[in-house]
Amino acid sequence: MFVHTVFFWLKHPEKQADRDALRAGIETLRDIEHMDAAYIGVPADTRRPVIDHSYDFSITFVFADQHAHDAYQEHPMHLKFVENCAHLWERVRVYDAVGH
Amino acid sequence: MFVHTVFFWLKHPEKQADRDALRAGIETLRDIEHMDAAYIGVPADTRRPVIDHSYDFSITFVFADQHAHDAYQEHPMHLKFVENCAHLWERVRVYDAVGH
């Protein structure tokens, strides 16, 4: 099992059009066939000192293994998303985990 | 849908006994009945500038909603895990996301 988690911080979080565009872009990733489960989210209302709720969008994509993840990374729809949307984010932070 | 993601950094990553103890503690969380999916991992071999692979363990627990997540937080097995294992970690970082 391979869990690919990404947090996105918008360059202009005050611009609703940017927010909408990034969300729309992220939603296209869900259709890529290599993943077993896909979760797209925004920060919950939970607040504790250990919680980072500063991001704008999160994705949690679960793959069978790293091979499936690697195929996703190279998938034309993923590459197109990066090409179309990279200008919208200030920062992304990725956590890749293998386990069960 | 509510995704609760936690990254753990060991206080003494060089101590295998600490690593084993934290992993064993994390594994007990999987049995808590409030979650729909549970993934426990360690950093993958992927390396890109945007990837943070500095953590020791990750959990990605998926709940139907925040109510289920809140019940998990208060579950005796979760509280016991924190009581037993908190001394093992230097830092935890939590990301809670709501979405679909």
N, CA and C atoms of all chains as a GROMACS GRO file, in nm:
protein
  600
    1MET      N    1   0.084  -0.118   0.000
    1MET     CA    2   0.000   0.000   0.000
    1MET      C    3   0.089   0.125   0.000
    2PHE      N    4   0.048   0.222  -0.078
    2PHE     CA    5   0.126   0.345  -0.092
    2PHE      C    6   0.029   0.462  -0.080
    3VAL      N    7   0.049   0.546   0.020
    3VAL     CA    8  -0.039   0.661   0.041
    3VAL      C    9   0.036   0.789   0.003
    4HIS      N   10  -0.021   0.858  -0.092
    4HIS     CA   11   0.038   0.983  -0.145
    4HIS      C   12  -0.050   1.098  -0.094
    5THR      N   13   0.005   1.176  -0.003
    5THR     CA   14  -0.069   1.286   0.058
    5THR      C   15  -0.006   1.418   0.017
    6VAL      N   16  -0.087   1.510  -0.030
    6VAL     CA   17  -0.034   1.640  -0.074
    6VAL      C   18  -0.119   1.751  -0.012
    7PHE      N   19  -0.052   1.852   0.039
    7PHE     CA   20  -0.119   1.972   0.088
    7PHE      C   21  -0.081   2.089  -0.002
    8PHE      N   22  -0.181   2.167  -0.038
    8PHE     CA   23  -0.162   2.282  -0.128
    8PHE      C   24  -0.192   2.411  -0.053
    9TRP      N   25  -0.105   2.508  -0.072
    9TRP     CA   26  -0.129   2.643  -0.020
    9TRP      C   27  -0.139   2.735  -0.141
   10LEU      N   28  -0.253   2.801  -0.154
   10LEU     CA   29  -0.275   2.893  -0.266
   10LEU      C   30  -0.182   3.013  -0.259
   11LYS      N   31  -0.142   3.062  -0.375
   11LYS     CA   32  -0.063   3.184  -0.382
   11LYS      C   33  -0.150   3.304  -0.344
   12HIS      N   34  -0.276   3.298  -0.387
   12HIS     CA   35  -0.370   3.407  -0.358
   12HIS      C   36  -0.498   3.349  -0.296
   13PRO      N   37  -0.490   3.310  -0.169
   13PRO     CA   38  -0.606   3.246  -0.106
   13PRO      C   39  -0.730   3.336  -0.101
   14GLU      N   40  -0.707   3.463  -0.120
   14GLU     CA   41  -0.821   3.557  -0.117
   14GLU      C   42  -0.898   3.560  -0.249
   15LYS      N   43  -0.840   3.499  -0.352
   15LYS     CA   44  -0.906   3.500  -0.483
   15LYS      C   45  -0.991   3.374  -0.501
   16GLN      N   46  -1.121   3.392  -0.499
   16GLN     CA   47  -1.212   3.278  -0.512
   16GLN      C   48  -1.193   3.207  -0.645
   17ALA      N   49  -1.162   3.284  -0.750
   17ALA     CA   50  -1.144   3.222  -0.882
   17ALA      C   51  -1.025   3.126  -0.881
   18ASP      N   52  -0.919   3.164  -0.812
   18ASP     CA   53  -0.803   3.075  -0.801
   18ASP      C   54  -0.838   2.950  -0.722
   19ARG      N   55  -0.913   2.970  -0.616
   19ARG     CA   56  -0.955   2.858  -0.531
   19ARG      C   57  -1.040   2.760  -0.614
   20ASP      N   58  -1.134   2.815  -0.688
   20ASP     CA   59  -1.221   2.732  -0.772
   20ASP      C   60  -1.140   2.658  -0.878
   21ALA      N   61  -1.044   2.729  -0.937
   21ALA     CA   62  -0.964   2.668  -1.043
   21ALA      C   63  -0.877   2.554  -0.989
   22LEU      N   64  -0.819   2.575  -0.872
   22LEU     CA   65  -0.736   2.469  -0.817
   22LEU      C   66  -0.822   2.349  -0.776
   23ARG      N   67  -0.936   2.376  -0.717
   23ARG     CA   68  -1.024   2.265  -0.681
   23ARG      C   69  -1.065   2.187  -0.805
   24ALA      N   70  -1.103   2.258  -0.910
   24ALA     CA   71  -1.144   2.191  -1.034
   24ALA      C   72  -1.029   2.106  -1.089
   25GLY      N   73  -0.910   2.161  -1.083
   25GLY     CA   74  -0.794   2.086  -1.130
   25GLY      C   75  -0.770   1.960  -1.048
   26ILE      N   76  -0.777   1.975  -0.917
   26ILE     CA   77  -0.756   1.860  -0.828
   26ILE      C   78  -0.861   1.753  -0.855
   27GLU      N   79  -0.983   1.796  -0.880
   27GLU     CA   80  -1.092   1.698  -0.903
   27GLU      C   81  -1.065   1.613  -1.028
   28THR      N   82  -0.991   1.668  -1.125
   28THR     CA   83  -0.962   1.588  -1.245
   28THR      C   84  -0.871   1.469  -1.214
   29LEU      N   85  -0.794   1.482  -1.105
   29LEU     CA   86  -0.698   1.376  -1.070
   29LEU      C   87  -0.770   1.249  -1.025
   30ARG      N   88  -0.888   1.269  -0.970
   30ARG     CA   89  -0.965   1.156  -0.917
   30ARG      C   90  -0.996   1.052  -1.025
   31ASP      N   91  -1.002   1.097  -1.149
   31ASP     CA   92  -1.040   1.007  -1.258
   31ASP      C   93  -0.924   0.923  -1.310
   32ILE      N   94  -0.804   0.951  -1.261
   32ILE     CA   95  -0.689   0.872  -1.307
   32ILE      C   96  -0.703   0.731  -1.251
   33GLU      N   97  -0.681   0.635  -1.339
   33GLU     CA   98  -0.724   0.498  -1.306
   33GLU      C   99  -0.632   0.420  -1.214
   34HIS      N  100  -0.519   0.478  -1.176
   34HIS     CA  101  -0.422   0.397  -1.103
   34HIS      C  102  -0.446   0.390  -0.952
   35MET      N  103  -0.545   0.464  -0.901
   35MET     CA  104  -0.556   0.468  -0.755
   35MET      C  105  -0.672   0.384  -0.700
   36ASP      N  106  -0.652   0.333  -0.579
   36ASP     CA  107  -0.752   0.248  -0.514
   36ASP      C  108  -0.854   0.332  -0.437
   37ALA      N  109  -0.809   0.445  -0.383
   37ALA     CA  110  -0.900   0.533  -0.308
   37ALA      C  111  -0.849   0.675  -0.324
   38ALA      N  112  -0.940   0.770  -0.327
   38ALA     CA  113  -0.901   0.910  -0.346
   38ALA      C  114  -0.987   0.998  -0.256
   39TYR      N  115  -0.921   1.078  -0.176
   39TYR     CA  116  -0.990   1.172  -0.088
   39TYR      C  117  -0.937   1.311  -0.118
   40ILE      N  118  -1.028   1.405  -0.134
   40ILE     CA  119  -0.993   1.544  -0.159
   40ILE      C  120  -1.060   1.626  -0.050
   41GLY      N  121  -0.983   1.711   0.017
   41GLY     CA  122  -1.041   1.780   0.131
   41GLY      C  123  -0.992   1.922   0.151
   42VAL      N  124  -1.055   1.986   0.247
   42VAL     CA  125  -1.015   2.118   0.295
   42VAL      C  126  -1.002   2.106   0.447
   43PRO      N  127  -0.935   2.202   0.512
   43PRO     CA  128  -0.913   2.188   0.655
   43PRO      C  129  -1.044   2.173   0.734
   44ALA      N  130  -1.043   2.078   0.827
   44ALA     CA  131  -1.157   2.061   0.917
   44ALA      C  132  -1.154   2.173   1.022
   45ASP      N  133  -1.258   2.177   1.102
   45ASP     CA  134  -1.267   2.281   1.205
   45ASP      C  135  -1.189   2.247   1.332
   46THR      N  136  -1.126   2.131   1.334
   46THR     CA  137  -1.051   2.092   1.454
   46THR      C  138  -0.936   2.189   1.479
   47ARG      N  139  -0.915   2.221   1.606
   47ARG     CA  140  -0.808   2.313   1.641
   47ARG      C  141  -0.737   2.263   1.765
   48ARG      N  142  -0.612   2.219   1.749
   48ARG     CA  143  -0.525   2.185   1.860
   48ARG      C  144  -0.386   2.231   1.819
   49PRO      N  145  -0.297   2.251   1.916
   49PRO     CA  146  -0.164   2.303   1.879
   49PRO      C  147  -0.092   2.217   1.776
   50VAL      N  148  -0.116   2.086   1.775
   50VAL     CA  149  -0.044   1.998   1.683
   50VAL      C  150  -0.104   1.995   1.543
   51ILE      N  151  -0.218   2.060   1.526
   51ILE     CA  152  -0.287   2.055   1.397
   51ILE      C  153  -0.244   2.171   1.307
   52ASP      N  154  -0.204   2.135   1.185
   52ASP     CA  155  -0.176   2.237   1.084
   52ASP      C  156  -0.300   2.249   0.995
   53HIS      N  157  -0.370   2.360   1.010
   53HIS     CA  158  -0.491   2.383   0.930
   53HIS      C  159  -0.470   2.502   0.835
   54SER      N  160  -0.342   2.528   0.804
   54SER     CA  161  -0.310   2.647   0.724
   54SER      C  162  -0.321   2.623   0.574
   55TYR      N  163  -0.333   2.498   0.534
   55TYR     CA  164  -0.337   2.465   0.391
   55TYR      C  165  -0.475   2.496   0.331
   56ASP      N  166  -0.482   2.495   0.200
   56ASP     CA  167  -0.610   2.523   0.133
   56ASP      C  168  -0.680   2.398   0.083
   57PHE      N  169  -0.603   2.303   0.030
   57PHE     CA  170  -0.661   2.176  -0.017
   57PHE      C  171  -0.566   2.063   0.017
   58SER      N  172  -0.625   1.947   0.036
   58SER     CA  173  -0.544   1.826   0.056
   58SER      C  174  -0.592   1.716  -0.036
   59ILE      N  175  -0.499   1.632  -0.077
   59ILE     CA  176  -0.538   1.508  -0.144
   59ILE      C  177  -0.471   1.392  -0.072
   60THR      N  178  -0.544   1.284  -0.062
   60THR     CA  179  -0.491   1.159  -0.008
   60THR      C  180  -0.528   1.052  -0.109
   61PHE      N  181  -0.430   1.007  -0.184
   61PHE     CA  182  -0.453   0.908  -0.289
   61PHE      C  183  -0.383   0.778  -0.247
   62VAL      N  184  -0.459   0.670  -0.250
   62VAL     CA  185  -0.407   0.540  -0.206
   62VAL      C  186  -0.386   0.451  -0.328
   63PHE      N  187  -0.264   0.399  -0.337
   63PHE     CA  188  -0.228   0.311  -0.448
   63PHE      C  189  -0.191   0.173  -0.392
   64ALA      N  190  -0.198   0.074  -0.480
   64ALA     CA  191  -0.163  -0.062  -0.437
   64ALA      C  192  -0.015  -0.069  -0.398
   65ASP      N  193   0.068   0.002  -0.473
   65ASP     CA  194   0.212  -0.004  -0.449
   65ASP      C  195   0.279   0.116  -0.516
   66GLN      N  196   0.410   0.126  -0.499
   66GLN     CA  197   0.479   0.241  -0.556
   66GLN      C  198   0.473   0.242  -0.708
   67HIS      N  199   0.468   0.126  -0.767
   67HIS     CA  200   0.460   0.118  -0.913
   67HIS      C  201   0.334   0.191  -0.963
   68ALA      N  202   0.223   0.166  -0.898
   68ALA     CA  203   0.097   0.232  -0.936
   68ALA      C  204   0.108   0.383  -0.913
   69HIS      N  205   0.170   0.422  -0.804
   69HIS     CA  206   0.192   0.565  -0.778
   69HIS      C  207   0.277   0.629  -0.886
   70ASP      N  208   0.384   0.559  -0.925
   70ASP     CA  209   0.474   0.614  -1.026
   70ASP      C  210   0.401   0.632  -1.159
   71ALA      N  211   0.314   0.537  -1.191
   71ALA     CA  212   0.236   0.548  -1.315
   71ALA      C  213   0.143   0.670  -1.308
   72TYR      N  214   0.087   0.694  -1.191
   72TYR     CA  215   0.003   0.814  -1.171
   72TYR      C  216   0.083   0.941  -1.194
   73GLN      N  217   0.204   0.946  -1.139
   73GLN     CA  218   0.286   1.066  -1.153
   73GLN      C  219   0.311   1.099  -1.301
   74GLU      N  220   0.325   0.996  -1.381
   74GLU     CA  221   0.356   1.016  -1.523
   74GLU      C  222   0.231   1.022  -1.611
   75HIS      N  223   0.116   1.003  -1.550
   75HIS     CA  224  -0.008   1.001  -1.630
   75HIS      C  225  -0.032   1.139  -1.694
   76PRO      N  226  -0.073   1.141  -1.821
   76PRO     CA  227  -0.095   1.270  -1.889
   76PRO      C  228  -0.192   1.363  -1.814
   77MET      N  229  -0.293   1.307  -1.750
   77MET     CA  230  -0.387   1.394  -1.677
   77MET      C  231  -0.320   1.459  -1.556
   78HIS      N  232  -0.228   1.387  -1.494
   78HIS     CA  233  -0.156   1.446  -1.381
   78HIS      C  234  -0.059   1.554  -1.430
   79LEU      N  235   0.010   1.524  -1.538
   79LEU     CA  236   0.105   1.622  -1.592
   79LEU      C  237   0.031   1.749  -1.637
   80LYS      N  238  -0.086   1.728  -1.694
   80LYS     CA  239  -0.166   1.843  -1.740
   80LYS      C  240  -0.214   1.926  -1.621
   81PHE      N  241  -0.251   1.858  -1.514
   81PHE     CA  242  -0.291   1.930  -1.392
   81PHE      C  243  -0.178   2.019  -1.342
   82VAL      N  244  -0.058   1.964  -1.335
   82VAL     CA  245   0.056   2.042  -1.287
   82VAL      C  246   0.081   2.161  -1.380
   83GLU      N  247   0.075   2.134  -1.509
   83GLU     CA  248   0.099   2.241  -1.608
   83GLU      C  249  -0.006   2.352  -1.594
   84ASN      N  250  -0.131   2.312  -1.575
   84ASN     CA  251  -0.240   2.410  -1.570
   84ASN      C  252  -0.250   2.483  -1.436
   85CYS      N  253  -0.212   2.416  -1.330
   85CYS     CA  254  -0.244   2.469  -1.196
   85CYS      C  255  -0.124   2.513  -1.112
   86ALA      N  256  -0.004   2.481  -1.154
   86ALA     CA  257   0.112   2.510  -1.069
   86ALA      C  258   0.124   2.659  -1.036
   87HIS      N  259   0.076   2.743  -1.127
   87HIS     CA  260   0.086   2.887  -1.102
   87HIS      C  261  -0.008   2.933  -0.989
   88LEU      N  262  -0.103   2.846  -0.953
   88LEU     CA  263  -0.201   2.884  -0.851
   88LEU      C  264  -0.151   2.865  -0.708
   89TRP      N  265  -0.055   2.774  -0.691
   89TRP     CA  266  -0.011   2.748  -0.554
   89TRP      C  267   0.121   2.815  -0.521
   90GLU      N  268   0.127   2.852  -0.394
   90GLU     CA  269   0.249   2.909  -0.339
   90GLU      C  270   0.345   2.797  -0.300
   91ARG      N  271   0.283   2.686  -0.256
   91ARG     CA  272   0.363   2.579  -0.197
   91ARG      C  273   0.284   2.450  -0.198
   92VAL      N  274   0.350   2.340  -0.220
   92VAL     CA  275   0.290   2.210  -0.196
   92VAL      C  276   0.385   2.132  -0.104
   93ARG      N  277   0.325   2.048  -0.022
   93ARG     CA  278   0.404   1.962   0.064
   93ARG      C  279   0.352   1.820   0.044
   94VAL      N  280   0.442   1.730   0.014
   94VAL     CA  281   0.405   1.592  -0.019
   94VAL      C  282   0.459   1.496   0.087
   95TYR      N  283   0.376   1.402   0.124
   95TYR     CA  284   0.419   1.293   0.212
   95TYR      C  285   0.382   1.162   0.144
   96ASP      N  286   0.481   1.081   0.113
   96ASP     CA  287   0.457   0.949   0.056
   96ASP      C  288   0.488   0.844   0.162
   97ALA      N  289   0.394   0.754   0.180
   97ALA     CA  290   0.413   0.652   0.284
   97ALA      C  291   0.384   0.514   0.227
   98VAL      N  292   0.466   0.419   0.267
   98VAL     CA  293   0.439   0.279   0.232
   98VAL      C  294   0.406   0.205   0.362
   99GLY      N  295   0.313   0.114   0.351
   99GLY     CA  296   0.274   0.042   0.472
   99GLY      C  297   0.157  -0.049   0.445
  100HIS      N  298   0.066  -0.050   0.539
  100HIS     CA  299  -0.048  -0.140   0.526
  100HIS      C  300  -0.166  -0.081   0.599
  101MET      N  301  -1.693   1.292   0.469
  101MET     CA  302  -1.568   1.218   0.487
  101MET      C  303  -1.469   1.304   0.564
  102PHE      N  304  -1.399   1.241   0.654
  102PHE     CA  305  -1.304   1.312   0.740
  102PHE      C  306  -1.174   1.232   0.741
  103VAL      N  307  -1.066   1.292   0.693
  103VAL     CA  308  -0.937   1.223   0.688
  103VAL      C  309  -0.845   1.284   0.794
  104HIS      N  310  -0.802   1.198   0.885
  104HIS     CA  311  -0.715   1.238   0.996
  104HIS      C  312  -0.577   1.181   0.968
  105THR      N  313  -0.483   1.270   0.936
  105THR     CA  314  -0.347   1.228   0.900
  105THR      C  315  -0.251   1.278   1.008
  106VAL      N  316  -0.167   1.188   1.055
  106VAL     CA  317  -0.071   1.225   1.159
  106VAL      C  318   0.067   1.175   1.120
  107PHE      N  319   0.166   1.261   1.137
  107PHE     CA  320   0.305   1.223   1.117
  107PHE      C  321   0.375   1.230   1.252
  108PHE      N  322   0.455   1.126   1.278
  108PHE     CA  323   0.527   1.116   1.405
  108PHE      C  324   0.676   1.122   1.380
  109TRP      N  325   0.745   1.199   1.461
  109TRP     CA  326   0.891   1.202   1.460
  109TRP      C  327   0.938   1.151   1.596
  110LEU      N  328   1.014   1.044   1.594
  110LEU     CA  329   1.065   0.985   1.718
  110LEU      C  330   1.162   1.079   1.789
  111LYS      N  331   1.160   1.073   1.921
  111LYS     CA  332   1.257   1.150   2.000
  111LYS      C  333   1.396   1.089   1.983
  112HIS      N  334   1.400   0.956   1.976
  112HIS     CA  335   1.528   0.885   1.960
  112HIS      C  336   1.516   0.788   1.842
  113PRO      N  337   1.522   0.841   1.720
  113PRO     CA  338   1.505   0.755   1.602
  113PRO      C  339   1.612   0.646   1.592
  114GLU      N  340   1.721   0.665   1.664
  114GLU     CA  341   1.829   0.565   1.658
  114GLU      C  342   1.800   0.444   1.747
  115LYS      N  343   1.698   0.456   1.832
  115LYS     CA  344   1.668   0.345   1.925
  115LYS      C  345   1.560   0.255   1.865
  116GLN      N  346   1.603   0.137   1.826
  116GLN     CA  347   1.509   0.044   1.764
  116GLN      C  348   1.395   0.007   1.859
  117ALA      N  349   1.425  -0.002   1.988
  117ALA     CA  350   1.321  -0.038   2.085
  117ALA      C  351   1.211   0.069   2.088
  118ASP      N  352   1.250   0.195   2.077
  118ASP     CA  353   1.151   0.303   2.074
  118ASP      C  354   1.068   0.294   1.946
  119ARG      N  355   1.135   0.266   1.837
  119ARG     CA  356   1.066   0.254   1.708
  119ARG      C  357   0.964   0.140   1.714
  120ASP      N  358   1.008   0.028   1.767
  120ASP     CA  359   0.918  -0.087   1.778
  120ASP      C  360   0.800  -0.056   1.870
  121ALA      N  361   0.828   0.014   1.979
  121ALA     CA  362   0.722   0.044   2.075
  121ALA      C  363   0.620   0.140   2.014
  122LEU      N  364   0.667   0.239   1.940
  122LEU     CA  365   0.572   0.333   1.880
  122LEU      C  366   0.491   0.263   1.771
  123ARG      N  367   0.557   0.181   1.693
  123ARG     CA  368   0.482   0.108   1.589
  123ARG      C  369   0.375   0.019   1.654
  124ALA      N  370   0.412  -0.051   1.758
  124ALA     CA  371   0.316  -0.139   1.826
  124ALA      C  372   0.199  -0.057   1.881
  125GLY      N  373   0.230   0.058   1.935
  125GLY     CA  374   0.123   0.145   1.987
  125GLY      C  375   0.031   0.192   1.876
  126ILE      N  376   0.090   0.236   1.767
  126ILE     CA  377   0.010   0.284   1.654
  126ILE      C  378  -0.080   0.171   1.601
  127GLU      N  379  -0.026   0.051   1.599
  127GLU     CA  380  -0.105  -0.062   1.546
  127GLU      C  381  -0.231  -0.087   1.630
  128THR      N  382  -0.226  -0.055   1.757
  128THR     CA  383  -0.345  -0.077   1.842
  128THR      C  384  -0.460   0.015   1.800
  129LEU      N  385  -0.426   0.127   1.736
  129LEU     CA  386  -0.530   0.224   1.698
  129LEU      C  387  -0.620   0.170   1.588
  130ARG      N  388  -0.563   0.082   1.508
  130ARG     CA  389  -0.635   0.027   1.395
  130ARG      C  390  -0.761  -0.048   1.438
  131ASP      N  391  -0.759  -0.098   1.561
  131ASP     CA  392  -0.873  -0.178   1.608
  131ASP      C  393  -0.989  -0.093   1.660
  132ILE      N  394  -0.968   0.036   1.666
  132ILE     CA  395  -1.077   0.122   1.715
  132ILE      C  396  -1.186   0.123   1.609
  133GLU      N  397  -1.308   0.109   1.655
  133GLU     CA  398  -1.416   0.075   1.560
  133GLU      C  399  -1.474   0.192   1.482
  134HIS      N  400  -1.427   0.312   1.509
  134HIS     CA  401  -1.495   0.426   1.448
  134HIS      C  402  -1.448   0.460   1.306
  135MET      N  403  -1.345   0.392   1.258
  135MET     CA  404  -1.290   0.436   1.129
  135MET      C  405  -1.330   0.346   1.012
  136ASP      N  406  -1.338   0.408   0.895
  136ASP     CA  407  -1.377   0.336   0.774
  136ASP      C  408  -1.256   0.275   0.703
  137ALA      N  409  -1.141   0.341   0.714
  137ALA     CA  410  -1.018   0.289   0.654
  137ALA      C  411  -0.902   0.337   0.739
  138ALA      N  412  -0.797   0.256   0.747
  138ALA     CA  413  -0.681   0.290   0.830
  138ALA      C  414  -0.554   0.248   0.757
  139TYR      N  415  -0.465   0.343   0.739
  139TYR     CA  416  -0.337   0.316   0.675
  139TYR      C  417  -0.227   0.360   0.771
  140ILE      N  418  -0.130   0.273   0.790
  140ILE     CA  419  -0.016   0.303   0.876
  140ILE      C  420   0.108   0.285   0.789
  141GLY      N  421   0.196   0.386   0.790
  141GLY     CA  422   0.309   0.378   0.698
  141GLY      C  423   0.437   0.436   0.752
  142VAL      N  424   0.540   0.418   0.672
  142VAL     CA  425   0.671   0.479   0.694
  142VAL      C  426   0.708   0.549   0.563
  143PRO      N  427   0.807   0.638   0.565
  143PRO     CA  428   0.839   0.712   0.442
  143PRO      C  429   0.874   0.620   0.325
  144ALA      N  430   0.818   0.652   0.210
  144ALA     CA  431   0.853   0.580   0.087
  144ALA      C  432   0.991   0.627   0.040
  145ASP      N  433   1.040   0.562  -0.062
  145ASP     CA  434   1.173   0.597  -0.115
  145ASP      C  435   1.170   0.716  -0.211
  146THR      N  436   1.051   0.770  -0.237
  146THR     CA  437   1.041   0.883  -0.329
  146THR      C  438   1.118   1.002  -0.274
  147ARG      N  439   1.187   1.072  -0.365
  147ARG     CA  440   1.266   1.189  -0.325
  147ARG      C  441   1.248   1.300  -0.427
  148ARG      N  442   1.180   1.406  -0.388
  148ARG     CA  443   1.170   1.527  -0.467
  148ARG      C  444   1.175   1.642  -0.369
  149PRO      N  445   1.207   1.762  -0.413
  149PRO     CA  446   1.220   1.873  -0.317
  149PRO      C  447   1.092   1.898  -0.237
  150VAL      N  448   0.976   1.868  -0.294
  150VAL     CA  449   0.850   1.897  -0.225
  150VAL      C  450   0.811   1.787  -0.125
  151ILE      N  451   0.885   1.679  -0.124
  151ILE     CA  452   0.850   1.565  -0.037
  151ILE      C  453   0.919   1.576   0.098
  152ASP      N  454   0.839   1.565   0.202
  152ASP     CA  455   0.893   1.558   0.338
  152ASP      C  456   0.898   1.410   0.377
  153HIS      N  457   1.017   1.356   0.384
  153HIS     CA  458   1.033   1.215   0.421
  153HIS      C  459   1.107   1.205   0.554
  154SER      N  460   1.100   1.311   0.633
  154SER     CA  461   1.176   1.315   0.758
  154SER      C  462   1.106   1.247   0.876
  155TYR      N  463   0.979   1.216   0.859
  155TYR     CA  464   0.902   1.158   0.970
  155TYR      C  465   0.936   1.008   0.987
  156ASP      N  466   0.893   0.952   1.096
  156ASP     CA  467   0.919   0.810   1.122
  156ASP      C  468   0.798   0.722   1.094
  157PHE      N  469   0.680   0.768   1.130
  157PHE     CA  470   0.557   0.692   1.104
  157PHE      C  471   0.446   0.788   1.062
  158SER      N  472   0.355   0.735   0.983
  158SER     CA  473   0.236   0.812   0.948
  158SER      C  474   0.112   0.727   0.970
  159ILE      N  475   0.004   0.795   1.004
  159ILE     CA  476  -0.126   0.728   1.002
  159ILE      C  477  -0.221   0.812   0.919
  160THR      N  478  -0.305   0.744   0.845
  160THR     CA  479  -0.412   0.807   0.769
  160THR      C  480  -0.539   0.731   0.803
  161PHE      N  481  -0.622   0.792   0.884
  161PHE     CA  482  -0.744   0.727   0.929
  161PHE      C  483  -0.863   0.801   0.867
  162VAL      N  484  -0.950   0.726   0.804
  162VAL     CA  485  -1.065   0.785   0.735
  162VAL      C  486  -1.192   0.755   0.813
  163PHE      N  487  -1.266   0.860   0.840
  163PHE     CA  488  -1.392   0.849   0.915
  163PHE      C  489  -1.506   0.898   0.828
  164ALA      N  490  -1.625   0.853   0.862
  164ALA     CA  491  -1.743   0.897   0.786
  164ALA      C  492  -1.764   1.047   0.801
  165ASP      N  493  -1.738   1.098   0.919
  165ASP     CA  494  -1.762   1.241   0.945
  165ASP      C  495  -1.686   1.282   1.071
  166GLN      N  496  -1.694   1.410   1.104
  166GLN     CA  497  -1.619   1.458   1.220
  166GLN      C  498  -1.669   1.394   1.349
  167HIS      N  499  -1.795   1.363   1.355
  167HIS     CA  500  -1.850   1.300   1.475
  167HIS      C  501  -1.776   1.168   1.503
  168ALA      N  502  -1.757   1.090   1.399
  168ALA     CA  503  -1.686   0.962   1.416
  168ALA      C  504  -1.541   0.986   1.457
  169HIS      N  505  -1.479   1.086   1.397
  169HIS     CA  506  -1.342   1.123   1.436
  169HIS      C  507  -1.335   1.164   1.582
  170ASP      N  508  -1.432   1.244   1.625
  170ASP     CA  509  -1.430   1.292   1.764
  170ASP      C  510  -1.446   1.175   1.861
  171ALA      N  511  -1.528   1.077   1.822
  171ALA     CA  512  -1.546   0.959   1.908
  171ALA      C  513  -1.414   0.881   1.917
  172TYR      N  514  -1.342   0.876   1.807
  172TYR     CA  515  -1.210   0.810   1.806
  172TYR      C  516  -1.114   0.881   1.901
  173GLN      N  517  -1.114   1.014   1.895
  173GLN     CA  518  -1.022   1.090   1.981
  173GLN      C  519  -1.045   1.058   2.128
  174GLU      N  520  -1.170   1.037   2.163
  174GLU     CA  521  -1.205   1.012   2.304
  174GLU      C  522  -1.207   0.864   2.340
  175HIS      N  523  -1.182   0.779   2.243
  175HIS     CA  524  -1.188   0.634   2.269
  175HIS      C  525  -1.078   0.594   2.368
  176PRO      N  526  -1.111   0.509   2.466
  176PRO     CA  527  -1.011   0.468   2.566
  176PRO      C  528  -0.883   0.411   2.504
  177MET      N  529  -0.895   0.340   2.393
  177MET     CA  530  -0.773   0.284   2.332
  177MET      C  531  -0.685   0.395   2.274
  178HIS      N  532  -0.747   0.500   2.224
  178HIS     CA  533  -0.668   0.612   2.173
  178HIS      C  534  -0.601   0.687   2.288
  179LEU      N  535  -0.678   0.710   2.394
  179LEU     CA  536  -0.622   0.780   2.509
  179LEU      C  537  -0.507   0.700   2.571
  180LYS      N  538  -0.524   0.568   2.573
  180LYS     CA  539  -0.419   0.482   2.630
  180LYS      C  540  -0.294   0.487   2.542
  181PHE      N  541  -0.312   0.492   2.412
  181PHE     CA  542  -0.199   0.504   2.321
  181PHE      C  543  -0.120   0.631   2.350
  182VAL      N  544  -0.191   0.741   2.363
  182VAL     CA  545  -0.122   0.869   2.390
  182VAL      C  546  -0.049   0.862   2.524
  183GLU      N  547  -0.116   0.806   2.621
  183GLU     CA  548  -0.055   0.795   2.755
  183GLU      C  549   0.072   0.709   2.750
  184ASN      N  550   0.064   0.599   2.677
  184ASN     CA  551   0.177   0.504   2.673
  184ASN      C  552   0.290   0.548   2.581
  185CYS      N  553   0.258   0.621   2.477
  185CYS     CA  554   0.358   0.644   2.371
  185CYS      C  555   0.404   0.789   2.356
  186ALA      N  556   0.338   0.883   2.420
  186ALA     CA  557   0.373   1.023   2.397
  186ALA      C  558   0.519   1.053   2.429
  187HIS      N  559   0.576   0.979   2.523
  187HIS     CA  560   0.716   1.004   2.559
  187HIS      C  561   0.812   0.961   2.448
  188LEU      N  562   0.762   0.884   2.352
  188LEU     CA  563   0.849   0.832   2.245
  188LEU      C  564   0.870   0.931   2.132
  189TRP      N  565   0.773   1.023   2.114
  189TRP     CA  566   0.787   1.113   2.000
  189TRP      C  567   0.836   1.252   2.041
  190GLU      N  568   0.913   1.306   1.947
  190GLU     CA  569   0.963   1.443   1.962
  190GLU      C  570   0.855   1.540   1.919
  191ARG      N  571   0.777   1.497   1.819
  191ARG     CA  572   0.685   1.588   1.755
  191ARG      C  573   0.579   1.507   1.680
  192VAL      N  574   0.458   1.557   1.680
  192VAL     CA  575   0.356   1.505   1.589
  192VAL      C  576   0.298   1.624   1.513
  193ARG      N  577   0.259   1.595   1.389
  193ARG     CA  578   0.194   1.697   1.309
  193ARG      C  579   0.065   1.634   1.256
  194VAL      N  580  -0.045   1.704   1.278
  194VAL     CA  581  -0.176   1.651   1.243
  194VAL      C  582  -0.239   1.738   1.133
  195TYR      N  583  -0.300   1.670   1.036
  195TYR     CA  584  -0.379   1.738   0.933
  195TYR      C  585  -0.517   1.673   0.931
  196ASP      N  586  -0.618   1.750   0.960
  196ASP     CA  587  -0.756   1.700   0.953
  196ASP      C  588  -0.823   1.764   0.832
  197ALA      N  589  -0.883   1.680   0.749
  197ALA     CA  590  -0.947   1.733   0.628
  197ALA      C  591  -1.089   1.679   0.615
  198VAL      N  592  -1.178   1.764   0.572
  198VAL     CA  593  -1.313   1.721   0.539
  198VAL      C  594  -1.331   1.735   0.388
  199GLY      N  595  -1.403   1.641   0.332
  199GLY     CA  596  -1.420   1.647   0.187
  199GLY      C  597  -1.494   1.528   0.138
  200HIS      N  598  -1.447   1.478   0.026
  200HIS     CA  599  -1.515   1.365  -0.035
  200HIS      C  600  -1.415   1.284  -0.116
   0.00000   0.00000   0.00000
